Amino acid sequence: MGCTFFGIAQAQPKETQTSNPARKKVIVQSTKPVGFKDTAASGSSKTNSLNPALFQRKDPNELILDSDANLDYRVIQGCLRRNFNEDNLPASIGINNRQFSEFFKNQTKVFFDRMRGECIPYAAAFGNRNRFDSLSIMNGPIQDAKTEVWTFTPSAFGGFLVQQDYLKNESKNLTEIRIPLRDVLYDQRKVGDKLPVELVWELNSLIKQIYPEENNSLENTNSVVRLIVDFGDREHWAQIWATEIIDPSNNEVFASAFWINRNDIPGGFFTGNGESLERSFWTNPLSYRRISRGVGSVRASAGKRQNSKNPATQTAPPKQRYRTHMGIDYAAPIGTPIFSVANGRVAHLGYSGAFGNLIILEHPGNYHTYYAHLSNYNPELALGNEVRRGLEIGYVGSTGRSTGPHLHFELRKNGVYVDPYGSKTQLDLWSMRDNESGQLTREILLLGSPIKNY
């Protein structure tokens, strides 16, 4: 087995960011959570000058959810033992596509000449009805300067595409870090010593999702969380690209997740099996005690009944009225930190009627998230800031039309409320799209632990 090609982080990379006057990024040298870029004009950030369309309560029935989501997406991976028919690899792992098999044979003659080791690491993705989505192969189970990965995907114009990637290029901005699993689960301070503060919440949420329940005693072992991290600079956010829970004694991987970058919608994490983890991220803006209210009808305030001893002057009790409650209420003590659920921009910051103190974040893909009834905001936050997922943006309160401390949270797409807990709700945020499969399979090989010979 070859050595890992990523360097182990020893210092705090978040303090070595380079300057670039072309774009501003707010750098606060304090213990406050930092993770936003300043794009606001000068002036007070506590403003109520906003787009009225952000407050229109549109009919949820108008929303057409993504019907073409790839719900049957799956990934297989392994290390195929080498033989004299290496160019038959696609058929050997279940890719039954004659046209692709011919393309693969014609393209990989040079690739197999540079093979090392006894097996060929691969990761393949399949869509609906076992449709071939992507295949990545690596030139041996060794990660070093000579490691290369070839990724094959169907072309939108017919035929197939092949992309060649080299670990020596991918690793320039990446660092491998290993943190004891028990520290990630129970001691955020130790995690904060190794990661930028805006990644601590994200890592904790991520590990809690992929932590295998059948091995619920792993934290009492020497299991570690292996991370591949880009610490970012003034041009781009810090980002966790790969996460694994492993046994360091034999490098057995219990669970893994990889980041998929997107341009038109927020990126997301997917497991090594292709399962999306994003729904949970978009429904957990804080550590809450319970969900006190979901979507549905709630009683509206009724008029006062006349109090008279004379039956002739008494009026019938007013008819009970109901209003639709659109949003999720998370009960939590006042002052509980609230985090941005995804990268975005501050579209509103200030008081707004029944919402009380309100933050609205705008996200790519015409998504908006609402955080209402706050007691206060992160003092460094300003209207127009670009914020990163995991930034501490505000604190639970009971302002506006609120009967007790809680966070009122909403997710909207195209101005229409989306119930993130709805069983039929399926957004493009939470699915692997066909053109993204190649990114996942290549990352599994390039950034994951070397795949063992099966």
N, C-alpha and C positions, 0 to 999 in steps of 0.2 A: 504494500500500500504506500502511495506517495505521500509526501508531506503536504499540509495545507498551505495554500499559496497566499492567504491573507495574513497580514501582520496583526499581532495582538496589540490592542490599544493599551498604552501605558500612561499617556497624559490625557489632558482634557482638550480634545480637538475643538470644542465649541468656543475656545478663547483664541483660536488661531485663524479666525475668519479674515479673509482679505477684503480690502476696501475697494469699492467701485462707485464713483460718484454718479454714474449714469442712473442708478436706481437706489432708492433708499430702503434700508431695512432697519427697523427699530431694534437697537441693541441696548438692553438695560442691564447694567452690571449690579445686579441685586439678586435676592433670593426669590423675587417675584417670577411667576411663570412667564416666559417670553416665547413668542412664536407668531409674530405678525409683522407685516410689512406696511409701512406708512405711505399711503397714497392719498391721504386727505389733504385738502387745502387748509390754509391757516385759518384759525378760528376755533370757537368752542366746539368740543365734541358732543356735548350734551345738547343736542338739537332735536327738534321735532319737525324739521323741514324734510319731508320724505314723500315718497310716491304713494298717493292715496290708494292705488291699486293693491298695495301690499296688505290692505286691511279689508278688502272686499271678500265677503263670505260667499264664495261661489258654491253652486250645487255640486256635491261630490259625485253625483251621477254623470256629470259632464266629463269626468276624467276617464280617458281610455287608457287602461293599463297596458303595459308591454305584453303583447300576446305572442311575440316571436322569441321570447326568452328561451334560452337553451337549457331546459329543465332536466334533460337526460344527459347532460355533459358528464364525462368521466375520464379519468386519467389512469393509465397503467405505467409501471416503470420496473426496471430490472436490469440485469447484466447478462446478456446472451453469450453463452460460451462460443468461442470462435471455432469455425470449421472451414471446409473448402468452398462452401456456398454462402459466403458472407453477404453477397448481394441479394440473397433471398430473405434477408432479415424482415422486411415488411410482412410477408406471408407468414413467417415463423411466429410473429407476435399478434396475428389476427387482423392485419390490414388486407382485406380482400378487394383490391382495386388493381386490375391488370394494367391500366394505363399508368398508374403511379409506380407500379413495380418496374415497368420498363424505364420510366424516367429515373428512378432510384438507381438502377443498374448502370445507366449511362453516366450518371453524375458522380458516383462514389468510387470509381476506380482509383483515383489519386488518394482519396480519403483512407481507404483500407491499407494503402502502402505505408501510411504513417501510424498504424495501430501500435499500441503498447499494452502489455498485460494479456491475460488469458480470456477476457470477456469484453463485450461491447456494451457499455452503458447506454440505455435508451429510456425515453419517456414519450409516450404517445397519448394523444387525446382523441376522443370520439364524441360525436354529437348524437342527435336524434336518429334512431334506427341504425345505430352503429356506423354512422357516417364518419369517414376519416377527416379529422380536423387539423392535426399537426403531428409531426414526428421529429424528435431531436435525438441525435446520436453523438457520442463523445469518443474520442480516439484513445480509449482505455480508461480504467478506473483510477487514474492518477491526476491530481490537481497540482499543476506547476506551470512554469512559463511556456511549456510546449502544449498545454491543453487546448484543444479546439472542439467546438460544438457546431454541428451542422443541423439546421432546422428546415424541415420541408413543410410547406403549407399549400393548399389549393389556391389557385389564382382566381380572382373575381372575374377575369376575362377568359377563363378556360386554361387548362394546363396546370402547371405547378411552379412554385417558387422555391428557391433554396437560399438560405442566409448562413454565412460563415461568421462565427464569433470566436474570439480568442480570450482566454482567461487573463492573459497579461494586459490586455486592453481594458477588460471589465473591472479589474481590481485596482486601477489607479486611484479611484476616489473611495474605495471600500475598505472597511476594517472589520476584522473578526473579533468579537468579544464573547467571553464565556462568563456567565453569572450563575451562581448556585440557584437551583429552582426554588428552594425555600425562601431565598432573599427576594426573588421576583414576586412570590405569592404573599409574603408577610412582612418584608422590610423594605419599604420604598426608599428610605434614606440611602441604603447601600446601592440601590439601583441608580439613584440620582447622582451618585459619585462617578458613575461611568457613562451615563447618557445625558444628552441635553434634556432639560426638565420637561419640554413639550413631548418627549417620547416616552416618558415614564408611565403616564396614564395609558397611552396606546399599547405599550408592551404588556402591562398588567391585564388590560382587557383582552388582548390577544391570547395570552397564555391561559387565561381562565376559560377561553372557548375551546382551545385545542387540547387542553389537559385531559388525558385519557381517563375516564371514570373507572375503567376496570383496573387501573393501576393507581388508585387513589392514595397509595402510601409512598409514592415516588419522592415526595418532599422530605421524607425521612431517610433517603438514600443519598448517594453522592451525585444524583442526576443534576445536569446543568442545562441552562438555556444557551444555546449557541446562536449568536446574532451576526448577520452581515449588515453593517450600518454605513450609510453615507452621512457624514456629519454636517454636510451642507456648507454654504457660504452666503455671501450677499446676493447671489444670483438664484439660488434655489434652496428649498427647505431641506433640513435634515430628514432622513428617511430610513426606516427599517426595511430592508429588501428581502431578507430571509430570516426565518425563526425556526429553530428546532429544539425539541426536548430530547436530550440524548443521555445515554449511559457512557461516561467517559472511559470506562474500563474496556469496553469493546466497541464503542461508537455506534451502538444500536440506537436507531431513531424511533422514538415512541410516537411522535407527532411533529408535523411541520406546517409552515404557512409561508406564502410568498406574495410580495406586493406586485400588482399589475398597474402600471402607469397608464393614464388615459388623458386625452386632450379635451374631448368634448363633454365628458362627465367626470366627477371625482373618481380617482383611482380606488383600488380595493384590495383586500387580502383574500387569497384563496388557499385552501389546504393543498398538500401534495396529491390529494385524490381529486382535486378539482371542485371541492365544495366551497361555496361562497361563505364568508364570515361577516359580510357587510351589514346584513339586517340587524345584527346585534349591536354593531357600532352605532348605527343610526337610531337606536332606541335606548341608548344608555348614556345620556348626557351628564349623569351624576351617580353617586352612590346613594341609593334611596332605600327607605325602610319598606315601603310598599307602594303599589299603584293605587291611589285613592279613587280615581275616576278615569274611565275611558271614553270612547265615543258613544253617544246616545242622547236620549232626551232627559233633561233635568227640569225640575220645577222652577218656574219663574216666580218672582215676587207677586203676590196677589194684593188686591186692594183691601183696605181695612173695613172690617164689618162694623156697622153702627152698634153701639152699646146702649140699649134702652130697655127699661123694664116694661114698657108698654108694648105688647105684642103687635099692636096696630102700626107702630112706627118701625118695627124691625124689618130689615130687608133680607132677602135670601142671600146666603153666602156666595161670594163671587165664584165663578167657575174657574177651576184650577187651570192655569196656563202652563205650557211647557215650551222650552227652547232647546235647540240642538246644541249639545256640547261637543265641539270639534277640537280634539286635542287629547293629550295624555297628561294626567296630573300625577306627579311623583311626590309623595309625602316625605318630607325630610326636615330636620331642624333648621332654623334660621341661621344663615351663614355657611351652610354646606356649599362647597365649591361646585360650580357648574362648568362643564368643558364643551368646547365646540366639537360637534360630532364629525366634522369633515372640513377640509380646506374650503375657504370661502372669503367673502368680503362683507364688511359691516355695512348693511343697508339702512339700518335704523338703530339709534342708541338714545333712549330717553323715555320720558313718561308718555303713556298713551291710554287714557281712559280706563276701561275695564281691565286691560292688560297690566296696568300699573307700570312699574319700571320694566322696560322691554328692550331686548336685543333681537334684531332680525339679521340673519346671515344669508347672503346670496351665494349659491354654489353653481358651478358649471352645469349646463344641461337645464337651466331654468328651474332649479330647485331652490327653495327657501326653507330655513328652519327658524322657529320662533321660540324664545326663552322669556317667559313672562312672570310677573309678580316678584321680581328680584328685589332684594334688600339693598344691593349695591352692585357696582360694576368693577371690573379690573381697572384701576385708575390709569393704566397706560393705554387703554383701549380708546380709539377715536373713530368717528364716522369716516368710512372710506378705507380703513385699514384692511389689508389682506391678512387673514388669520389662518393658522395651521390647525389641523385636527389635534385635539389634546390640549389646546391653550385654555387656561383658566380664565373664562370671560366674565363671570359674575358669580352671585351668591344667592342662595334661596332666601326668599322673603315672603311677605304677605301683603304686598301693595296692590292697589286697584281693587277690583271686585273679587276679593278672596276671603274665604271663611277660616283660613288657617294657613300655617307655613307650608308651602309646596311649590314645586316648579310646574308651570303649565307649559307643555312642549308641543309644538306642531311641526309637521313636515308637509310642505306643499310643493306640487309640481304644476307649472303653468298657472299658478294662482289658485289651484284647486287642492283642497285638503286631501291628504292620503293617510289612511289608517295604517301605520307601520306594523301593527299587530294583526291586521286582517289576514285570514287564512288564504284569501284569494289575491292578496296584494303581491304583485311581482313586478319589480322595477328593473330597468336596465342597470341600476346601481348594484343589484344583487345577483347578477347572472354573468356567466362567462360568455362573451360574444364571440362569434366565429372567428373574427379577425384578431382575437387576442390569445387564442390557444397556443400559437407559436411562442409567444412571450413567456407563458407559464412553463411549457416543457423545456425551453432552453434554460430558464432560471433554475429549474429543478436540478439540471445537470451541472450548470456553471457555479451556482451558489450553494447548493445543498451539499451535505456530506457525501463523500464518494459512495456510489451504490455498490453494494457487495455482490460478489459472484454467487448467484443462486444455483 
